[in-house]
């Protein structure tokens, strides 16, 4: 099952187990069976994986991940070096290189050996052609046999060396990638809350991490290229005399030109990554607050914003890719220019004869020169990208870190031994910047062991900042803050941090399960009554950000997590704000005054009436503008009063496995090869048949000119006619053909780049459109890591890998086809030996590509848990740090476990790819051996020119077929990203199947009358069961301009009224009418634009304050961070309220809009709302009963049904009524 791994390991699982996308739940990370040296030499384990791909793969089919390939090991080796190197991008590169220096040095040595083996091929060609230049009777068979045998043996050894170099380099890359991701996550856990990175963390963990490791791998190639060029130049000198240096002059000019192109590419790539960060921040904002986007019908606005950002990104992408095409053209044509210039100088200037031996030996050497020169653009681009990525990574790793020294942990003095916290004249700020004004000033107070301290203050007074200061999250500018050394801490944030786990795992938070304490915590946090409402009780999976919980339920789950930790000190930031009066009183009685009676509790609240109703508060601290203006310790000896609930025993709760409570669906993956429809849809996005036809024609012309030039040289130099062509004629024709070949290279590069840019723009915009209009259920069931994975890894492949892969694939396919045809014609009857080689290659390739695509799909699924984990931990870093080192350690271990899951697939891919490459090369060596044996045995049948062609094309066919199959597999692997992007372009849209053909006037709704008729509403896909419904047969009417308040116990369905009203899900039955029109028939965007809402979770996408208010011009200079994180929750609620008022709609919904606002401010806001919205229909959902008493009528919900609806005066005097009971609880009375 492809579920996203938890932030902390599930208590029911062994640590390190992964939630595998494979069908088996067992782990093979640690199961290893030693392989023999022969198995390791020939990668025989890879064949077992290929055979397993004929069925659905199990995790047992994967190869075990050795200890040296684990993330923890990789991080430790890099971190050990990083501690002793200078900072900056070079410091990180040195650390990565130093951690695996021995392996990289062996790879360098191996490249030297491989290069020498490769250089031997032209020498053999020269010696063999020279041998055939004499008459058949004088061919020395022993010399010929020696050179042929040497050639075959070195080819075989070269295969072994090359595959093991690739194997080791890929594993080094895998380890470095794991180490970088661990470094990123650990830094995210250590960074200051105020330290905002300009780079997007998901980009760092995907694009930048993969780009950075390429630098380390490419460095093993860079230094060998000059050696290759130098050796080839010397050999060319032996063949063509000083004419060879003229050709090398051409190479130097090409490299000089390419240097300037590379410099331009570097600037374009830096801009590209900057724009990509901006785009990813917008993606995070849009889909991280998708419910707000839908409430406000902002889909089009965000679609336009993302399209605009993407358009700027595409401009830089085009600049980068076109420069890359120019770079490739310069270096691809260099060998053609080198050969042309060298032959011209040799034949026309030096007036030497172009013999077959010299021509084919030189051509073989030119081909050797072609490989490094054609590889150079890729290496240069990779190094330039890596340079930018190292700078970005280093900037992130250099962010200011959280300083535990902000809080002094010490043993209290004997005179203050009862104190747990001592604050003396302390001032705090979110930044160390000298110009930053302190947020909290001159605080002085102490908190004793076991005290119950209540902190109050108006909105923005600094209450949450005080909590942060106590946790060490703020900079201490002056004074002192000390906490008892051995005091453990639990924290409950104002915005509950809920993990994508089950309810039980959220509460346990990685700790061992203790049934007795667990039941006591459920009882104290009033969760006993809620569990039966969930499909699997406490085993029900909670979606990301607690999407399937009400605001009150999220608050109580977070409180339960803190309580279960059983710490000495509890810092609770407004946990009572989101619950109704009854639950609030139960939480105070059961939790604060009972379960935590012996604990030190710091409770932040807006509800100052608690001070009047509770005679158990030991100390009250009141803040105004960051200062303590009132501090009261009510008595020096005030033991916590025991409540009647103390003797009440928790209910017996069953801890057996219950029904399936899984919310998040398994991430879909295809099987087998990438289907033809995916290829077709991609080509359709680039322009369809015309542009593809143009590319094919260009490719054909390129190959025709290139093959033509080789055939012409063979014919002209090997001609036995009485009047052979002159050297000038030979070179004129050769130069013309080579020149047109170069032109076609440039044309192909430009066409492929244009295709890629067009596809990138279109597919991205289609995916954004589909996601923004997907139903809310999709986001409940798919963690944001899956969405980010599409927008980072898959889009990066779409932008950069796909165009290059398709271009290279087409080029290699045409080149191979032409090479095969030419070889078959040139080497005459020996051509039949190529047929079995081609057949074997195709059979082997088909099996390999199927397995490779299968593993690639699974590995991409494993990126989603990594990104979800990083995103989720980043949001909850303050909570994680508050709970202590053990919880941070578990979070890091889970991150590394997720990365290990990815590495498990990667390791298997590497071994399988090396097995495949070896088999391809061995088949080629076998066919080559047969051809060489035929040449040896039937030497008198061949001329020198024919032998030159046989050697040239025997080598070319083998390497071409190997490259073709490798490029094929690479292209199929890259197309998996297109497959995944297309999957998101086909998502079901909201409102599909609804009759949305009602034409409403511009003034609708004109009156604001609302009618609910027998409404049924739920969140699950299958809502046929009564228990799946949250609202059950709800019917009521709100008159035009009426002020209706909705109350009820937490989880009664109050916020679900809002969801039904905005058609977040469609009704199962019944209908909702506004001014007599069924809203199911109104287009969604119209409906949502005509209603204003202040939601329960006041998130604000990161725009300026004025953009938030009226979405017009940017005038105010305060930039809000994602979800308004640099505002308090109360300030966010007031900002949302201002935005709703400015929309001037006829219907306004307030969903717990003042829950985090103090009573004084709430009273002022209430008066303002009644004055400004006098003629507006107002629907208010609230827990505070004082908020609803000014309403015209009050509607009471209980378990999704309407149980009362009347005026406040009538309901408050109905003795046995639900509202009267709530009112008594709020007033602190006890029901008889």
Secondary structure, DSSP 8 states (H G I E B T S, - for coil): ------SS--TTS-TT----SSS-----SS------HHHHHHTHHHHHHHHHTTS---GGGS----GGGSHHHHHHHHHHHHTTS-SHHHHHHHHHHHHTHHHHHHHHHHHHHHHHHHHHHHHHHHHHHHHHTS-GGG--HHHHHHHHHHHHHHHHHHHHHHHHHHHHHHHHHHHHHHHHHHHHHHHHHHB-TT---SS-HHHIIIIIHHHHHHHHHHHHHHHHHHHHHHHHHHHHHHHHTTHHHHHHHHHHHHHHHHHHHHHHHHHHHHHHHHHHHHHHHHHHHHHHTHHHHHHTT-HHHHHHHHHHHHHHHHHHHHHHHHHHHHHHHHHHHHHHHHHHHHHHIIIIIS-----HHHHHHHHHHHHHHHHHHHHHHHHHHHHHHHHHHHHHHHHHHTS-B--GGGSEEE---GGGTTEEEEEEEEEEES---TTS--SEEEEEEEEETT-EEEEEESTTSSHHHHHHHHTT-SEEEEEEEEEETT--EEEE-SS----SSBHHHHHHTT----HHHHHHHHHHTT-HHHHTTSTTGGG-B--GGGTTS-HHHHHHHHHHHHHHT--SEEEEESTTTTS-HHHHHHIIIIIIIIITTTSEEEEE-S-THHHHH-S---EEEEEETTEEEEEEE--SS------GGGG--------S--S----S-------SS--HHHHHHHHHHHT-HHHHHHHHHHHHHHHHHHHHHHHHHHHHHS--STT---HHHHHHHHHHHHHHHHHHHHHHHHHHHHHHHHHHHHHHHHHHHHHHTB-HHHHHHS-HHHHHHIIIIIHHIIIIIHHHHHHHHHHHHHHHHHHHHHHHHHSGGGGGHHHHHHHHHHHHHHHHHHHHHHHHHHHHHHHHHHHHHHHHHHHTHHHHHHH-HHHHHHHHHHHHHHHHHHHHHHHHHHHHHHHHHHHHHHHHHHHHHHHHHHHHHTGGG--HHHHHHHHHHHHHHHHHHHHHHHHHHHHHHHHHHHHHHHHHHT--BTTTTS-------TT-SSS--EEEEEEEEESSS---SGGGEEEEEEEEEE-TT-EEEEEESTTSSHHHHHHHHTTSS--SEEEEEETTEEGGGS-HHHHHHTEEEE-SS----S-BHHHHHHSS---S--B--GGGTTS-HHHHHHHHHHHHHHH--SEEEEESTTTTS-HHHHHHHHHHHHHHTTTSEEEEE-S-HHHHTTSSEEEEEETTEEEEEE-HHHHHT-TTSHHHHHHHHHTT----
